[in-house]
Amino acid sequence: MAKKVKIKYPWEVLAPVRKYLADKLSILEKRKKLAAAADPFNDKSRLDDNAAIDADAAEQVGHMQASAIRQTLDRSIIQVRKALTRVKIGKYGVCENCGKMIDTDRLMIMPEATLCVDCEKKREK
């Protein structure tokens, strides 16, 4: 019975990827804090304010925008953390679904990718 060969990237190749992902994570977390600070619902003075309908509507819209931005950032943060974990455990660049190597062109464009193109297409369907 043939032994399955484990393929993984050498640490010298992964070091800059890890640094890039760590920097990206830091930026995403800062952006998330800024989005939370921009949310009108986080303003303590609004509780004492009996605002007019138009001001209340503007706060609602601002809250929805801030929530959407935070959700998008949360998804990105999760993806980057997953990729960093995969670097740490030696599985970076390997599709978490099928186990095949993720195309290096895909990783160059999206270093946080954890699925190969074929598995990503199947997931999107």
HUMOVEN-V954313 format. One record per backbone hydrogen bond with DSSP energy under -0.5 kcal/mol. NH is the residue of the N-H (numbers start at 1). CO is the residue of the C=O. If there is no record, write none. Layout:
nh: [NH:NH]
co: [CO:CO]
This chain:
nh: [7:9:13:14:15:16:17:18:19:20:21:22:23:24:25:26:27:28:29:30:31:32:33:34:35:36:37:38:39:39:42:43:44:46:47:48:49:51:56:57:58:59:60:61:62:63:64:65:66:67:68:69:70:71:72:73:74:75:76:77:78:79:80:81:82:83:84:85:86:87:88:89:90:90:91:92:94:95:96:99:102:107:108:109:110:113:120:121:122:123:124:125]
co: [5:92:10:10:11:12:13:14:15:16:17:18:19:20:21:22:23:24:25:26:27:28:29:30:31:32:33:34:35:36:39:40:42:43:44:45:45:49:52:53:54:55:56:57:58:59:60:61:62:63:64:65:66:67:68:69:70:71:72:73:74:75:76:77:78:79:80:81:82:83:84:85:86:87:86:86:91:100:114:95:93:103:104:105:106:110:116:117:118:119:120:121]
